[in-house]
Amino acid sequence: MDWIIPILTLVVGLIAGFFGGAYYLRRQLSNMQMDEKQIQAMARSMGMNLNQKQLKQMTRSMKNMKLPGKFPKSK
């Protein structure tokens, strides 16, 4: 009995920590906003130079991007 409670507490803590961390990360990623200067800097670091039309398109796609909540159910 002296070793069951600490092991059970560890398992419950690991499970709760995993789900809490996943929830926090998903929330942070969904709230992430990038302005045009940050997008341009990211593109330059990858070796691309975006013109104004591409920059607006990239900004629009970043605003419309949604993270999937769960995997879709297969039929």
C-alpha positions as CSV (number, residue, x, y, z in Angstrom):
1,M,0.0,0.0,0.0
2,D,2.9,2.3,0.6
3,W,4.1,2.1,-3.0
4,I,0.7,2.1,-4.7
5,I,-0.3,5.7,-3.9
6,P,3.0,7.3,-5.2
7,I,2.9,5.3,-8.4
8,L,-0.8,6.1,-8.9
9,T,-0.1,9.7,-8.2
10,L,2.7,9.8,-10.7
11,V,0.6,8.2,-13.5
12,V,-2.3,10.5,-12.9
13,G,0.1,13.5,-12.8
14,L,1.7,12.5,-16.1
15,I,-1.6,12.0,-17.8
16,A,-3.0,15.3,-16.5
17,G,0.3,17.1,-17.5
18,F,0.2,15.8,-21.0
19,F,-3.4,16.8,-21.6
20,G,-2.9,20.2,-20.0
21,G,0.2,20.8,-22.1
22,A,-1.5,19.8,-25.3
23,Y,-4.5,22.1,-24.5
24,Y,-2.2,25.0,-23.7
25,L,-0.1,24.5,-26.9
26,R,-3.2,24.2,-29.1
27,R,-4.6,27.4,-27.6
28,Q,-1.3,29.3,-28.1
29,L,-1.0,28.2,-31.7
30,S,-4.6,29.2,-32.5
31,N,-3.9,32.7,-31.0
32,M,-0.7,33.2,-32.9
33,Q,-0.8,36.3,-35.1
34,M,1.9,37.3,-37.5
35,D,2.1,40.7,-39.1
36,E,3.5,41.5,-42.6
37,K,7.0,42.3,-41.3
38,Q,7.3,39.0,-39.5
39,I,6.1,37.1,-42.5
40,Q,8.5,38.9,-44.8
41,A,11.4,38.2,-42.3
42,M,10.4,34.5,-42.2
43,A,10.3,34.3,-46.0
44,R,13.7,36.0,-46.3
45,S,15.2,33.5,-43.7
46,M,14.0,30.7,-46.0
47,G,15.6,32.4,-49.1
48,M,12.5,33.8,-50.6
49,N,11.6,37.4,-51.4
50,L,7.9,38.0,-51.4
51,N,6.3,40.7,-53.5
52,Q,3.3,42.7,-52.2
53,K,0.7,40.4,-53.8
54,Q,2.3,37.3,-52.4
55,L,2.7,38.9,-49.0
56,K,-1.1,39.8,-48.9
57,Q,-2.0,36.3,-50.0
58,M,0.3,34.8,-47.3
59,T,-1.2,37.1,-44.6
60,R,-4.8,36.2,-45.7
61,S,-4.0,32.5,-45.6
62,M,-2.4,32.8,-42.1
63,K,-5.5,34.5,-40.8
64,N,-7.8,31.8,-42.3
65,M,-5.7,28.9,-41.1
66,K,-7.4,26.7,-38.5
67,L,-5.9,23.9,-36.6
68,P,-7.7,20.6,-36.6
69,G,-9.2,19.7,-33.2
70,K,-9.2,16.0,-33.7
71,F,-8.6,13.5,-36.4
72,P,-11.6,13.0,-38.7
73,K,-13.6,9.9,-38.1
74,S,-13.2,7.3,-40.9
75,K,-16.3,5.7,-42.2
